[in-house]
Amino acid sequence: MRPLARTVPVPPPEAAQAVEPVEEVRFGGRRLRARALLDVAGRVREAGIAVALALFVLVVAVIEPRFIEPNNLEEILLSVSILAIVAVGQTLVVLTRNIDLSVGSTVGLVAFVCADTLKGSPGTSVVLVVLLGVVLGAGLGVVNGLLVTVGRVPAIVATLGTLYIFRGLDFTIAGGKEVSASDVPDAYLDLATSRVLGIPVLILFAAVVVLIASLALRRMRSGRELYAIGSNPEAARLAGVPSGRLVFLAFVVCGALCGLAGVLWGARFATVDARAATGFELTVVAAVVVGGVNIFGGSGTAIGATLGAILLGTIENALSILKLNPFWLQAIQGAVIIAAVTLDAIVTRRLQRALRRARARR
Amino acid sequence: MTMRWSALRGKHVARPRARELLFQWEALLVLMLVATILIGSSITEAFLTGQNLSLASADLVEKAIMALGLTLVIIAGEIDLSVASVLGLSSAIVGATIDAGVPLGPAIALALLAGALCGLFNGLLVAKLGLPSLVVTLGTLALFRGLAFVVLGDRAVSEFPLAFTDFGFANVPGTLIPWTVVVFAALAVVTFVVLHGSWIGRDVYAIGNNAQAARFSGVEVDRIKIGLFVASGTLAALAGVVFTARFASARPDNALGFELDVVTAVLLGGVSIFGGRGSLVGVVLALFLIGALRNVLSLEDVAAEKQSIVIGALLIVSVVGTNALRGLQERAARRRPAPSRTEPSMEGGGGR
């Protein structure tokens, strides 16, 4: 590579990306300096989103004090809980340099099946329904995982296919019916409204998911290995990482989390038809990307993805509380996605340059 | 390097032998299309009628036009998820301007210009800032759709000059071929020539196979990528004009969610999501196949969402199928160890 690069006057930007100096040093245990820089990079990313979020909240709060009343803040968290759960699942998949576009269809299918089960047999315990949802979601995740690992279908293609298939199944099962709030027992709807220690259960669900995922990604061997796979699949394989099994597992866990989200979706929105959560996949990917998870895998955190979800939810809430034209919402969300990834690219490039300098000094 | 180039050229210049042709994905698409038509015509008499085929093909036009641009973009190793939103924005612009009394010509020109600018925006972010196109166009998917709502609000404009809606509804005199299909056919020919018969097409394949190698070989990667996104945006805007004419309705949520349908058609056509591989013929065949399948199922009263099961399964099977086919092809050619992923293994049929 080197001699070739020297004959070319301007080194192309791809060269830097293809070599991936940042990602590769993750493995070398002795390259502490690089590791330290990477840790900083991770923190910079999350801190960046947190600061952006704080600034945004501050500005809106100055214009409209009602925005930071506890009630409204709670409403924001409630509205992003389900998104955050799915975004964490998506993060696991994206970290391995894959993507799951079927999350919206999975959430919708599980939401309908669970609500419909309760409609059919109202006596079913809610715990059982939650289990049903998680298992069903995991099962759909198994399909995705098998297609990607055993079938060797690129994840974006496989999950685009299952996006249609799961949604089609949803329509086949629903057959034009819908389940409304009066059809399901109150115990189910309580999932979305009841509180434990004054905190809404919905938010607790999300918090537990984020916490566990975050710890697993930081501390567990397989969590670290997800990063290794996404950073450099070939190197990970050579280093003995069971890539296939872990990618499969990531899809299954993502599916299970979508299943949980589906159960909660049904409880929160009460009325479920076969169209539930249509297009949700794009919002989820948006949250993950805004949260600083690299779409090509290898870097990003569950906390980051959650912050991304909260930022998107906060913007939505702010627009309505400021009584701005809701038509601007999508445009602003789109602009936020682009701004986030542009800033991230600039920061990453700077860090890479710093990293190269650090290596040159050694 | 020289090997790669000759392999690339092989795709366009050398003709595959008959036996290899059998293993081509396009050949399978033709078989599936024929099977669908045979089965369709045997289970419902309403299928093989001129009127039905005329309507069914008109229904495909917008997605087909968007697929042309997207094919080039994906072969170059990028993706454009914003096409349906550009369609919506273009439709909103046509509606808003005509509603404000602007004549038809300038209104359409404005919509196309907006589409080109949308594409330019995507292209600059991807090529100049080096951002991943999946993320950029996911962002602009929301952004452009949002702008469509900003332009038109939640209004719907349905008063258009007669010449405009006539173009949307009418057939070529004396035939059952809709004018909109003629527009698509003309664009498809142009795209075919650009992709398979010009230096631009060769550069597009080169970029998709290995952007870095292409750059070192003197291909103007950035300029071509930007050009492709501009083309994709302009074509999507044109699809918006056609959509508006065909339904005589300009709404900001026109064609909501179409982007995934278009991506599906392109991938089903055998275009590799990793770029560098695929042909326009395959994509057009895939469009026909999807159209025929959906039409038959609709005639049998299967809801559109349930039809999607078939399309989704077909998409997955197509990749598993091409993987398997490639294996067969390699065995047929008695090749040595399997080529790595980035190598154009479909091209360059052994020994030439």
Contacts between the chains, C-beta under 8 A, distances in Angstrom:
chain1	res1	chain2	res2	distance
A	4	B	216	6.7
A	8	B	216	6.4
A	12	B	212	6.3
A	12	B	215	5.0
A	12	B	221	7.6
A	13	B	130	4.5
A	14	B	130	7.4
A	14	B	211	5.5
A	14	B	212	4.9
A	14	B	215	7.1
A	15	B	212	6.3
A	17	B	130	6.9
A	18	B	212	6.0
A	101	B	260	7.8
A	147	B	316	6.2
A	151	B	316	7.5
A	151	B	319	7.7
A	151	B	320	5.2
A	151	B	323	7.8
A	152	B	320	7.9
A	152	B	323	5.8
A	153	B	316	6.0
A	153	B	319	4.6
A	153	B	320	6.1
A	153	B	323	7.7
A	154	B	273	5.1
A	154	B	274	7.0
A	154	B	319	7.0
A	156	B	134	8.0
A	156	B	273	5.7
A	157	B	267	5.6
A	157	B	273	5.6
A	157	B	315	6.5
A	157	B	316	7.2
A	157	B	319	5.4
A	158	B	316	6.0
A	158	B	319	7.5
A	160	B	260	6.3
A	160	B	263	6.6
A	160	B	264	6.3
A	160	B	267	7.4
A	160	B	312	7.5
A	160	B	315	6.5
A	161	B	264	7.9
A	161	B	312	4.2
A	161	B	313	6.8
A	161	B	315	4.2
A	161	B	316	3.9
A	162	B	312	6.5
A	162	B	316	7.5
A	163	B	260	6.9
A	163	B	312	6.9
A	164	B	260	7.9
A	164	B	264	7.5
A	164	B	308	3.9
A	164	B	309	6.6
A	164	B	311	5.6
A	164	B	312	3.1
A	164	B	315	7.5
A	165	B	308	7.4
A	165	B	309	5.2
A	165	B	312	4.1
A	165	B	313	6.1
A	165	B	316	8.0
A	167	B	305	6.0
A	167	B	308	6.1
A	168	B	305	5.6
A	168	B	306	5.1
A	168	B	307	7.5
A	168	B	308	4.6
A	168	B	309	3.4
A	168	B	310	8.0
A	168	B	312	6.8
A	169	B	309	6.8
A	170	B	305	7.7
A	171	B	303	6.0
A	171	B	305	3.9
A	171	B	306	5.4
A	172	B	306	5.6
A	172	B	309	7.5
A	274	B	305	6.8
A	278	B	257	7.5
A	279	B	257	6.2
A	282	B	138	6.3
A	282	B	141	6.7
A	282	B	142	7.6
A	285	B	138	6.1
A	286	B	138	6.3
A	286	B	139	7.5
A	286	B	142	7.1
A	289	B	135	5.1
A	289	B	138	7.1
A	295	B	132	5.1
A	295	B	134	5.8
A	295	B	135	5.2
A	296	B	132	6.6
A	325	B	150	7.7
A	327	B	146	6.9
A	327	B	149	3.8
A	327	B	150	5.3
A	327	B	153	6.3
A	327	B	154	7.5
A	327	B	252	7.9
A	328	B	146	6.5
A	328	B	149	8.0
A	328	B	150	6.4
A	329	B	146	6.8
A	330	B	142	4.8
A	330	B	143	7.3
A	330	B	145	5.2
A	330	B	146	3.3
A	330	B	149	6.6
A	331	B	142	7.2
A	331	B	143	5.4
A	331	B	145	7.9
A	331	B	146	2.7
A	331	B	147	5.5
A	331	B	149	7.5
A	331	B	150	6.1
A	332	B	146	6.9
A	333	B	142	4.9
A	333	B	143	8.0
A	333	B	146	7.3
A	334	B	139	4.8
A	334	B	140	6.0
A	334	B	141	6.9
A	334	B	142	3.3
A	334	B	143	2.9
A	334	B	144	7.3
A	334	B	145	7.6
A	334	B	146	5.8
A	335	B	139	7.4
A	335	B	143	5.8
A	336	B	139	7.9
A	337	B	135	6.9
A	337	B	138	6.4
A	337	B	139	3.4
A	337	B	142	6.7
A	337	B	143	8.0
A	338	B	125	6.8
A	338	B	136	6.5
A	338	B	139	4.0
A	338	B	140	7.0
A	338	B	143	7.0
A	341	B	131	5.6
A	341	B	132	7.5
A	341	B	135	5.0
A	341	B	136	7.1
A	341	B	139	7.1
A	342	B	125	7.3
A	342	B	129	6.2
A	342	B	131	6.5
A	345	B	129	6.1
A	345	B	130	6.5
A	345	B	131	5.6
